[in-house]
Amino acid sequence: SWFRYTFVGEGGGKRVTLRVSGADPGYDETAKFLAETGRLLAACDDQDGGFHTPVSALGDALRERLEAQGIGFEWVDSDVEPV
């Protein structure tokens, strides 16, 4: 099995469409998300206190690790430049 999700974000007069895809989301990819997030959180010591989302705490490092594990991230359409 596999998955492909398309996310659309709008705000401030801008629109971004992103697609995330991978293998079996029930076991394979969930384990990759959890393991790579945990590895980065264990090594992360430069965050301010308070609540952070995975993106605000881990940013590009998490995306790069997930891509190395075979999870795809694709800019589909955007009014802004990809970062």
Secondary structure, DSSP 8 states (H G I E B T S, - for coil): --EEEEEEEEETTEEEEEEEEES-TTTHHHHHHHHHHHHHHHH-----SS---HHHHHHHHHHHHHHHTT-EEEEEEESS---
